[in-house]
Amino acid sequence: MAEKEQLQEMSFWDHIDALRAVLIRVVIVLVVTTLGLFFVMPTIFDSVILAPCHGDFVLYRLFERMTSSVPWLPQFSTQGFEVQLINIKLASQFFIHMSSSFWLALVLTFPVLLYLLWTFIAPALYPGEKRGVKLAFLIGCGMFFLGVAVGYFVVFPVTLRFLADYHVSQLVPNQISLDSYMDTFLMLIFVMGIIFELPLVAWLLGTLGVLHRDFFRNYRRHAVILLLMLAAIITPTGDPFTLMVVFLPIYLLYEVSAFLVPQLKPSSDD
């Protein structure tokens, strides 16, 4: 309570100074982590970022074992799959080295950055509000990292495998540029991280009384169609097996979101 009273006594410029101090800490954390990752990025690039380019990637081996045990599924093979990237711009490798270090630093320091922002917001909250925000913080961080993991281990490899082997004509070989690879890699991973925040957003809207469980129940059929379309866009493949691999985690998020929001209370007139 004393913190709240002290905050109310602060002037507008005091708030600006406090926010500036927090943003400076955010920048310092990002810069230091980015510089550290810059020096080890070649190793990370070879063993992590480029791992889906090889047939022995963990998801490919899993798919091969799964399809080999089910005769009616299209057989998945890890043999002979290798994506060779090329660089067609003089400065691309240097800029990708820097940008990859920054984006990976942003992912790894995500909880720290949120905590720093929390230190600015927390004094304005009551104890009950702080407990709710802390819970949202923990859920949000966990779901973001889970989404990033699903993007890296499932969505991106499936997308890469399909697009790298797709040919409009066998006379046109695929030569995938490093820029194109990294754009798709970062986009899909961050998109999945954001998509996995859906349960948190639904919970917050449910807490505010904006969203209720009946909404998810009434629009479940529409959601299934839209989520199937989203999965088809993320993974443009005609193979139902790989389509389901992307669709099922997203649909599970929908059901988790429905579970987290409260049931609409009947009106007193009923």
Number of C-alpha atoms within 10 A of each C-alpha: 11 8 13 13 11 11 14 13 10 11 10 10 9 12 14 11 12 15 17 13 13 18 16 12 15 18 12 12 17 23 16 12 18 23 15 13 20 19 12 11 20 13 11 16 14 11 11 12 18 17 18 24 19 18 18 16 15 14 17 23 15 14 16 16 14 14 16 15 10 10 9 8 13 13 14 15 15 16 12 9 16 15 19 14 16 13 14 12 10 8 9 14 14 10 12 15 16 16 15 21 24 19 15 18 21 18 15 15 17 15 18 15 19 14 16 17 16 16 13 16 13 17 18 17 14 12 12 8 11 16 12 12 17 14 11 16 17 12 14 22 18 15 22 24 22 16 25 23 15 19 23 23 18 19 25 23 22 23 21 18 20 17 15 17 12 13 12 7 7 8 7 8 12 15 12 16 15 17 18 12 16 16 11 13 20 18 13 21 22 19 15 24 24 16 16 24 21 19 23 21 16 23 22 18 15 20 15 10 12 11 20 22 18 14 13 18 12 10 10 16 11 11 15 15 11 12 18 19 15 15 23 18 12 19 25 16 18 10 12 11 14 20 22 16 15 24 21 14 14 22 18 12 17 20 15 16 20 23 16 17 25 17 14 13 7 7 6 5 4 4
